[in-house]
Amino acid sequence: MEIMGYKPLEQDYRFWMVVNPSTWMVPILIAIAAIAVIIHLYAFSLPGQGFASKAEAPAAPVVEAAPAK
């Protein structure tokens, strides 16, 4: 198989020599996790977002007991 002079079955090993998973996978996953946490912290800090976005419903009016006759 050849694509525009490139033979992926014969030359793909070069990519993995540069981007060695045993060296780069953990730092890349840590960077992705950090970016995800930062984005979520920002999104939850926006007004009207997150778990505290609902205003508390007004309390039901307290009904006082009728005076005894």
C-alpha positions, 0 to 999 in steps of 0.5 A: 500500500502506498499513498503519495509516495508514503508507505504507512506499513513500512514507515509508521514505526518512525512516528512511534520512535518520536511519540513513544507512548511509554514516555509521553502517554502519562504526561499527555493524559495528565495535561488533558485531565488538568485542562478538563478540570480547569474548563469545568471549574470555569463553567461552574463558576459562571452565573446560573451554572452549576449545582447552586444555580437554582434559587431556593424556593420561597418557604410555604407560608406558616399557617397558625393554629386557630385559637381554641374556643 
